[in-house]
Amino acid sequence: MLRVNEVIVVEGRYDKNTLSQIIDGTIIETEGFGIFSDKEKLNLLRKLAEKRGLVIFTDSDGAGFIIRNYLKGAIDSKLIKHAYIPDIYGKERRKNAPSREGKLGVEGMSREVILEALARAGVSAVETEIREPAEQISKADLYALGFSGGAGSAEKRLALLKELGLPEKISVNALLDVLNALMTREEFLKMFCL
């Protein structure tokens, strides 16, 4: 498994699923063209870029380049690395037919192609088989602080999201990913004087 320091930005959930089987790191979806109208997510990507740097890893089709160029213009270019996949024609296994351009997306790439693309982008990573234990913010922490699983937790979580400038529609699992990308567990607990 490759532990990646930067946050990787992909188009959709199938891309994220493919990468999560190869890398250990934070992966954020643009939800395709949804990024164009989601100002909260764009602000989140800016914050993550400032804190950890971003790797834009979109498909090699026209849509992928439109999304890549949008992000390139909306986020400080010094904070972005670009990972490119080659033009490989075919059809992803889950699809009945090839895409309009007939190219495989990130989800259809082999482990070797993905690792090569990340290496060419200059990603800061370490190859590891065993994940070193790290003190990360956990679901138990969110529960203990009243942000999940209890009466009023949804309202309290919404207030936290607002305070941190994060999208209100973010799931608890995505919130954990983002919090762990933005701060240490110690910094998070200090916010609540624990």
Backbone as CSV, one residue per row, in Angstrom:
resi,resn,N_x,N_y,N_z,CA_x,CA_y,CA_z,C_x,C_y,C_z
1,MET,0.855,-1.171,0.000,0.000,0.000,0.000,0.897,1.228,0.000
2,LEU,0.498,2.227,-0.746,1.271,3.463,-0.854,0.626,4.527,0.018
3,ARG,1.346,5.020,1.010,0.829,6.083,1.867,1.154,7.432,1.215
4,VAL,0.105,8.189,0.868,0.246,9.452,0.158,-0.024,10.608,1.117
5,ASN,0.864,11.594,1.108,0.711,12.749,1.999,-0.299,13.753,1.475
6,GLU,-0.274,14.032,0.181,-1.199,15.002,-0.388,-2.615,14.427,-0.440
7,VAL,-3.588,15.320,-0.592,-4.983,14.918,-0.782,-5.187,14.704,-2.280
8,ILE,-5.783,13.578,-2.640,-6.017,13.268,-4.047,-7.454,13.606,-4.400
9,VAL,-7.629,14.320,-5.505,-8.956,14.722,-5.979,-9.287,13.908,-7.218
10,VAL,-10.429,13.189,-7.160,-10.895,12.383,-8.281,-12.309,12.819,-8.652
11,GLU,-12.790,12.307,-9.780,-14.117,12.709,-10.250,-15.251,12.060,-9.477
12,GLY,-15.181,10.759,-9.244,-16.334,10.099,-8.644,-15.992,8.943,-7.744
13,ARG,-17.051,8.287,-7.244,-16.882,7.241,-6.235,-16.170,6.001,-6.752
14,TYR,-16.305,5.682,-8.033,-15.623,4.502,-8.555,-14.117,4.754,-8.666
15,ASP,-13.755,5.992,-9.009,-12.337,6.366,-9.016,-11.780,6.272,-7.590
16,LYS,-12.543,6.809,-6.650,-12.119,6.789,-5.247,-11.956,5.350,-4.767
17,ASN,-12.895,4.491,-5.115,-12.829,3.090,-4.711,-11.568,2.416,-5.263
18,THR,-11.272,2.655,-6.534,-10.071,2.068,-7.136,-8.810,2.540,-6.423
19,LEU,-8.706,3.843,-6.198,-7.510,4.383,-5.538,-7.387,3.910,-4.095
20,SER,-8.514,3.797,-3.390,-8.451,3.402,-1.986,-7.945,1.971,-1.809
21,GLN,-7.952,1.187,-2.876,-7.403,-0.164,-2.816,-5.888,-0.163,-3.037
22,ILE,-5.351,0.985,-3.469,-3.931,1.087,-3.808,-3.180,2.018,-2.873
23,ILE,-3.864,3.073,-2.431,-3.186,4.063,-1.587,-3.857,4.200,-0.230
24,ASP,-3.065,4.654,0.710,-3.542,5.011,2.036,-3.429,6.527,2.085
25,GLY,-4.547,7.200,2.050,-4.526,8.657,2.058,-5.933,9.204,1.923
26,THR,-6.020,10.510,1.881,-7.307,11.193,1.758,-7.636,11.369,0.288
27,ILE,-8.835,10.912,-0.092,-9.303,11.005,-1.471,-10.646,11.722,-1.449
28,ILE,-10.754,12.804,-2.190,-11.985,13.598,-2.247,-12.546,13.542,-3.653
29,GLU,-13.860,13.354,-3.754,-14.550,13.307,-5.051,-15.079,14.693,-5.412
30,THR,-15.001,15.038,-6.698,-15.611,16.288,-7.169,-17.084,16.088,-7.474
31,GLU,-17.513,14.830,-7.543,-18.856,14.468,-7.992,-19.064,14.985,-9.411
32,GLY,-18.046,14.740,-10.231,-18.100,15.162,-11.627,-18.210,16.667,-11.745
33,PHE,-19.124,17.113,-12.604,-19.315,18.545,-12.808,-19.991,19.213,-11.615
34,GLY,-20.374,18.440,-10.609,-20.984,19.001,-9.407,-20.085,20.018,-8.722
35,ILE,-18.786,19.905,-8.926,-17.837,20.844,-8.312,-18.074,22.279,-8.780
36,PHE,-18.614,22.445,-9.977,-18.828,23.796,-10.513,-19.840,24.589,-9.699
37,SER,-20.795,23.920,-9.072,-21.823,24.620,-8.313,-21.684,24.420,-6.809
38,ASP,-20.672,23.679,-6.368,-20.500,23.393,-4.948,-19.365,24.252,-4.378
39,LYS,-19.716,25.468,-3.988,-18.714,26.413,-3.466,-18.110,25.928,-2.153
40,GLU,-18.917,25.219,-1.328,-18.392,24.705,-0.066,-17.293,23.670,-0.319
41,LYS,-17.514,22.791,-1.282,-16.509,21.770,-1.581,-15.254,22.421,-2.164
42,LEU,-15.433,23.429,-3.002,-14.277,24.135,-3.561,-13.474,24.795,-2.434
43,ASN,-14.165,25.408,-1.469,-13.467,26.007,-0.334,-12.749,24.946,0.491
44,LEU,-13.380,23.770,0.641,-12.737,22.667,1.341,-11.463,22.252,0.612
45,LEU,-11.531,22.128,-0.699,-10.341,21.752,-1.472,-9.236,22.801,-1.325
46,ARG,-9.613,24.069,-1.266,-8.604,25.125,-1.057,-7.916,24.952,0.302
47,LYS,-8.719,24.680,1.343,-8.150,24.473,2.688,-7.214,23.270,2.700
48,LEU,-7.666,22.190,2.096,-6.841,20.983,2.060,-5.561,21.220,1.263
49,ALA,-5.655,21.995,0.198,-4.469,22.311,-0.608,-3.457,23.087,0.218
50,GLU,-3.934,24.046,1.006,-3.029,24.840,1.842,-2.382,23.994,2.926
51,LYS,-3.137,23.065,3.461,-2.632,22.239,4.564,-1.736,21.098,4.081
52,ARG,-2.158,20.396,3.006,-1.454,19.177,2.599,-1.014,19.144,1.151
53,GLY,-1.558,20.038,0.316,-1.309,19.967,-1.113,-2.331,19.054,-1.766
54,LEU,-2.601,19.280,-3.054,-3.578,18.480,-3.792,-2.919,17.793,-4.967
55,VAL,-3.429,16.617,-5.291,-3.072,15.925,-6.522,-4.373,15.782,-7.300
56,ILE,-4.457,16.424,-8.452,-5.643,16.288,-9.290,-5.437,15.074,-10.181
57,PHE,-6.356,14.128,-10.063,-6.230,12.846,-10.742,-7.557,12.537,-11.441
58,THR,-7.797,13.204,-12.561,-9.045,13.027,-13.296,-8.811,12.141,-14.515
59,ASP,-9.929,11.737,-15.135,-9.852,10.911,-16.340,-9.179,11.680,-17.471
60,SER,-8.763,10.958,-18.504,-8.075,11.594,-19.634,-9.041,11.993,-20.752
61,ASP,-10.329,11.969,-20.465,-11.307,12.396,-21.473,-11.583,13.895,-21.344
62,GLY,-12.427,14.404,-22.212,-12.737,15.832,-22.215,-13.291,16.321,-20.897
63,ALA,-14.209,15.558,-20.297,-14.801,15.952,-19.017,-13.734,16.052,-17.927
64,GLY,-12.817,15.090,-17.909,-11.747,15.113,-16.917,-10.879,16.357,-17.038
65,PHE,-10.610,16.773,-18.278,-9.786,17.967,-18.463,-10.547,19.243,-18.130
66,ILE,-11.851,19.263,-18.337,-12.651,20.433,-17.949,-12.599,20.597,-16.431
67,ILE,-12.790,19.507,-15.699,-12.741,19.552,-14.231,-11.344,19.936,-13.763
68,ARG,-10.317,19.324,-14.351,-8.925,19.626,-13.986,-8.618,21.114,-14.188
69,ASN,-9.012,21.649,-15.343,-8.726,23.056,-15.644,-9.497,24.003,-14.739
70,TYR,-10.702,23.632,-14.367,-11.479,24.449,-13.432,-10.755,24.533,-12.089
71,LEU,-10.340,23.392,-11.569,-9.637,23.374,-10.284,-8.304,24.106,-10.374
72,LYS,-7.640,23.933,-11.497,-6.349,24.599,-11.730,-6.495,26.120,-11.667
73,GLY,-7.622,26.624,-12.155,-7.862,28.064,-12.123,-8.420,28.566,-10.805
74,ALA,-8.983,27.676,-9.997,-9.651,28.088,-8.764,-8.782,27.929,-7.517
75,ILE,-7.685,27.182,-7.627,-6.813,26.895,-6.483,-5.391,27.282,-6.849
76,ASP,-4.674,27.834,-5.900,-3.293,28.263,-6.121,-2.479,27.130,-6.752
77,SER,-1.941,27.396,-7.933,-1.244,26.355,-8.701,0.007,25.825,-8.000
78,LYS,0.572,26.596,-7.076,1.748,26.130,-6.329,1.392,24.997,-5.375
79,LEU,0.098,24.829,-5.092,-0.350,23.823,-4.136,-0.872,22.564,-4.818
80,ILE,-0.788,22.521,-6.162,-1.380,21.434,-6.933,-0.316,20.651,-7.696
81,LYS,-0.494,19.333,-7.703,0.273,18.444,-8.574,-0.741,17.761,-9.483
82,HIS,-0.321,17.411,-10.676,-1.230,16.782,-11.637,-0.762,15.372,-11.965
83,ALA,-1.671,14.412,-11.749,-1.414,13.024,-12.131,-2.260,12.733,-13.361
84,TYR,-1.624,12.235,-14.401,-2.299,11.951,-15.666,-2.257,10.463,-15.963
85,ILE,-3.399,9.941,-16.400,-3.427,8.563,-16.867,-3.314,8.578,-18.388
86,PRO,-2.765,7.521,-18.962,-2.636,7.483,-20.426,-3.988,7.220,-21.092
87,ASP,-4.056,7.507,-22.374,-5.252,7.181,-23.161,-5.228,5.681,-23.431
88,ILE,-6.055,4.961,-22.713,-6.197,3.527,-22.927,-7.657,3.301,-23.306
89,TYR,-7.862,2.715,-24.465,-9.224,2.521,-24.948,-9.784,1.208,-24.432
90,GLY,-11.049,1.255,-24.083,-11.719,0.069,-23.578,-12.970,0.447,-22.819
91,LYS,-13.430,-0.477,-21.985,-14.661,-0.308,-21.236,-14.439,-0.830,-19.816
92,GLU,-14.871,-0.047,-18.826,-14.789,-0.502,-17.445,-15.726,-1.695,-17.251
93,ARG,-15.339,-2.596,-16.373,-16.123,-3.822,-16.148,-17.556,-3.553,-15.728
94,ARG,-17.805,-2.516,-14.964,-19.155,-2.266,-14.452,-20.084,-1.676,-15.506
95,LYS,-19.523,-1.217,-16.615,-20.322,-0.545,-17.643,-20.726,-1.504,-18.757
96,ASN,-21.869,-1.223,-19.363,-22.355,-2.025,-20.496,-21.678,-1.630,-21.802
97,ALA,-21.262,-0.366,-21.880,-20.648,0.137,-23.108,-19.505,1.077,-22.745
98,PRO,-18.578,1.294,-23.655,-17.490,2.236,-23.388,-18.034,3.658,-23.238
99,SER,-17.225,4.526,-22.675,-17.602,5.936,-22.569,-17.717,6.540,-23.960
100,ARG,-18.228,7.750,-24.031,-18.415,8.400,-25.328,-17.112,8.478,-26.122
101,GLU,-16.020,8.761,-25.423,-14.718,8.857,-26.100,-14.026,7.495,-26.190
102,GLY,-14.587,6.488,-25.523,-14.030,5.141,-25.597,-12.803,4.904,-24.738
103,LYS,-12.480,5.841,-23.840,-11.281,5.720,-23.008,-11.635,5.210,-21.617
104,LEU,-10.710,4.463,-21.044,-10.851,4.044,-19.660,-10.580,5.244,-18.763
105,GLY,-11.309,5.301,-17.651,-11.068,6.344,-16.664,-10.134,5.846,-15.586
106,VAL,-9.952,6.651,-14.557,-9.092,6.273,-13.435,-9.532,4.924,-12.878
107,GLU,-10.840,4.701,-12.776,-11.337,3.450,-12.208,-10.937,2.217,-13.013
108,GLY,-10.636,2.382,-14.291,-10.283,1.252,-15.149,-8.793,0.997,-15.261
109,MET,-7.993,1.791,-14.576,-6.539,1.655,-14.665,-6.016,0.573,-13.725
110,SER,-4.926,-0.038,-14.134,-4.271,-1.044,-13.295,-3.501,-0.354,-12.172
111,ARG,-3.150,-1.118,-11.172,-2.367,-0.609,-10.042,-1.058,0.007,-10.542
112,GLU,-0.413,-0.667,-11.478,0.873,-0.198,-11.993,0.735,1.149,-12.688
113,VAL,-0.302,1.320,-13.492,-0.513,2.588,-14.210,-0.779,3.706,-13.213
114,ILE,-1.587,3.431,-12.193,-1.894,4.448,-11.177,-0.641,4.846,-10.414
115,LEU,0.141,3.861,-9.994,1.369,4.167,-9.246,2.355,4.958,-10.105
116,GLU,2.448,4.611,-11.374,3.341,5.349,-12.278,2.873,6.792,-12.448
117,ALA,1.574,6.996,-12.583,1.034,8.350,-12.737,1.304,9.190,-11.486
118,LEU,1.141,8.593,-10.321,1.410,9.310,-9.072,2.893,9.634,-8.943
119,ALA,3.746,8.701,-9.324,5.195,8.934,-9.262,5.599,10.069,-10.205
120,ARG,5.063,10.056,-11.441,5.380,11.127,-12.397,4.901,12.488,-11.903
121,ALA,3.824,12.496,-11.121,3.294,13.757,-10.587,4.153,14.286,-9.441
122,GLY,5.034,13.442,-8.910,5.895,13.872,-7.806,5.209,13.804,-6.457
123,VAL,4.306,12.849,-6.315,3.571,12.695,-5.067,4.512,12.299,-3.944
124,SER,4.277,12.869,-2.759,5.052,12.515,-1.566,4.425,11.271,-0.962
125,ALA,5.122,10.151,-1.096,4.537,8.889,-0.646,5.604,7.932,-0.157
126,VAL,5.131,6.960,0.621,5.988,5.904,1.149,5.272,4.587,0.907
127,GLU,5.979,3.606,0.363,5.410,2.265,0.166,5.428,1.549,1.507
128,THR,4.303,1.004,1.894,4.208,0.309,3.169,3.194,-0.813,3.080
129,GLU,3.466,-1.880,3.747,2.513,-2.990,3.812,1.715,-2.914,5.106
130,ILE,2.353,-2.424,6.150,1.696,-2.351,7.448,1.527,-0.884,7.816
131,ARG,0.306,-0.528,8.073,0.022,0.854,8.460,0.481,1.076,9.895
132,GLU,1.331,2.071,10.063,1.793,2.397,11.401,0.629,2.991,12.182
133,PRO,0.485,2.586,13.430,-0.608,3.153,14.211,-0.374,4.647,14.413
134,ALA,-1.389,5.412,14.179,-1.299,6.852,14.357,-2.512,7.303,15.143
135,GLU,-2.308,8.281,15.965,-3.409,8.842,16.730,-4.241,9.703,15.810
136,GLN,-5.324,9.144,15.330,-6.212,9.891,14.455,-7.536,10.120,15.157
137,ILE,-8.246,11.104,14.687,-9.591,11.360,15.178,-10.440,10.170,14.750
138,SER,-11.237,9.653,15.665,-12.017,8.453,15.389,-13.512,8.728,15.537
139,LYS,-14.303,7.751,15.097,-15.754,7.841,15.304,-16.069,7.891,16.796
140,ALA,-15.269,7.190,17.589,-15.474,7.209,19.040,-15.277,8.619,19.592
141,ASP,-14.307,9.360,19.053,-14.096,10.747,19.477,-15.320,11.605,19.129
142,LEU,-15.819,11.419,17.901,-16.999,12.191,17.488,-18.193,11.864,18.374
143,TYR,-18.342,10.589,18.722,-19.438,10.169,19.594,-19.268,10.775,20.990
144,ALA,-18.058,10.672,21.540,-17.792,11.172,22.889,-18.025,12.680,22.995
145,LEU,-17.774,13.383,21.908,-17.960,14.832,21.901,-19.378,15.244,21.492
146,GLY,-20.223,14.251,21.216,-21.620,14.545,20.897,-21.894,14.890,19.447
147,PHE,-20.938,14.580,18.550,-21.126,14.905,17.132,-21.758,13.771,16.331
148,SER,-21.962,12.617,16.961,-22.633,11.516,16.259,-23.293,10.596,17.266
149,GLY,-24.392,9.981,16.838,-25.016,8.919,17.594,-25.871,9.299,18.788
150,GLY,-26.034,10.557,19.063,-26.830,10.930,20.224,-27.846,12.005,19.895
151,ALA,-28.664,12.316,20.868,-29.668,13.361,20.701,-28.971,14.693,20.430
152,GLY,-29.396,15.362,19.403,-28.836,16.665,19.049,-27.493,16.606,18.336
153,SER,-27.021,15.394,18.028,-25.697,15.275,17.401,-25.677,15.888,16.000
154,ALA,-26.765,15.761,15.251,-26.802,16.320,13.894,-26.655,17.839,13.940
155,GLU,-27.343,18.471,14.874,-27.251,19.931,15.009,-25.861,20.358,15.459
156,LYS,-25.304,19.612,16.398,-23.963,19.924,16.897,-22.918,19.736,15.790
157,ARG,-23.081,18.652,14.997,-22.157,18.405,13.883,-22.275,19.519,12.845
158,LEU,-23.505,19.959,12.561,-23.719,21.046,11.606,-23.020,22.325,12.072
159,ALA,-23.098,22.620,13.373,-22.409,23.799,13.920,-20.892,23.664,13.756
160,LEU,-20.365,22.449,13.975,-18.921,22.209,13.793,-18.530,22.419,12.333
161,LEU,-19.329,21.866,11.427,-19.050,22.027,9.999,-19.025,23.503,9.617
162,LYS,-19.988,24.257,10.139,-20.043,25.692,9.850,-18.815,26.405,10.397
163,GLU,-18.461,26.072,11.639,-17.296,26.688,12.289,-16.012,26.425,11.505
164,LEU,-15.892,25.212,10.951,-14.696,24.838,10.204,-14.782,25.206,8.727
165,GLY,-15.942,25.738,8.297,-16.115,26.105,6.893,-16.192,24.906,5.975
166,LEU,-16.795,23.818,6.462,-16.907,22.589,5.677,-18.325,22.435,5.132
167,PRO,-18.489,21.690,4.045,-19.827,21.500,3.464,-20.781,20.827,4.449
168,GLU,-22.006,21.323,4.534,-22.970,20.769,5.493,-23.468,19.377,5.123
169,LYS,-23.308,18.979,3.868,-23.801,17.672,3.430,-22.774,16.555,3.634
170,ILE,-21.647,16.860,4.214,-20.576,15.879,4.366,-21.011,14.778,5.344
171,SER,-20.721,13.538,5.015,-21.072,12.405,5.881,-20.091,12.326,7.052
172,VAL,-20.443,11.546,8.057,-19.568,11.382,9.213,-18.229,10.770,8.784
173,ASN,-18.263,9.763,7.901,-17.005,9.153,7.436,-16.152,10.158,6.673
174,ALA,-16.777,10.953,5.801,-16.027,11.966,5.060,-15.503,13.041,6.013
175,LEU,-16.295,13.379,7.028,-15.854,14.352,8.029,-14.588,13.862,8.721
176,LEU,-14.555,12.588,9.066,-13.348,12.025,9.693,-12.137,12.155,8.783
177,ASP,-12.311,11.824,7.500,-11.204,11.951,6.542,-10.684,13.379,6.492
178,VAL,-11.618,14.328,6.403,-11.242,15.737,6.282,-10.590,16.231,7.568
179,LEU,-11.187,15.917,8.710,-10.596,16.351,9.981,-9.179,15.807,10.140
180,ASN,-8.986,14.526,9.810,-7.651,13.935,9.930,-6.672,14.509,8.918
181,ALA,-7.177,15.045,7.808,-6.305,15.701,6.831,-5.936,17.108,7.279
182,LEU,-6.834,17.745,8.023,-6.620,19.134,8.426,-5.869,19.297,9.744
183,MET,-6.010,18.307,10.651,-5.427,18.486,11.983,-5.116,17.143,12.626
184,THR,-4.331,17.222,13.665,-4.038,16.025,14.447,-5.177,15.798,15.440
185,ARG,-5.208,14.615,16.025,-6.227,14.319,17.038,-6.059,15.261,18.227
186,GLU,-4.807,15.511,18.601,-4.527,16.409,19.724,-5.077,17.811,19.456
187,GLU,-4.851,18.326,18.240,-5.373,19.659,17.884,-6.902,19.676,17.916
188,PHE,-7.512,18.596,17.436,-8.971,18.505,17.423,-9.510,18.513,18.848
189,LEU,-8.931,17.696,19.713,-9.413,17.622,21.100,-9.180,18.933,21.847
190,LYS,-8.105,19.654,21.525,-7.834,20.944,22.157,-8.921,21.963,21.831
191,MET,-9.541,21.810,20.664,-10.637,22.711,20.291,-11.761,22.644,21.310
192,PHE,-11.849,21.510,22.005,-12.929,21.292,22.974,-12.392,21.165,24.389
193,CYS,-11.173,21.645,24.588,-10.506,21.660,25.903,-10.432,20.284,26.550
194,LEU,-10.126,19.260,25.738,-9.988,17.896,26.287,-8.532,17.473,26.278
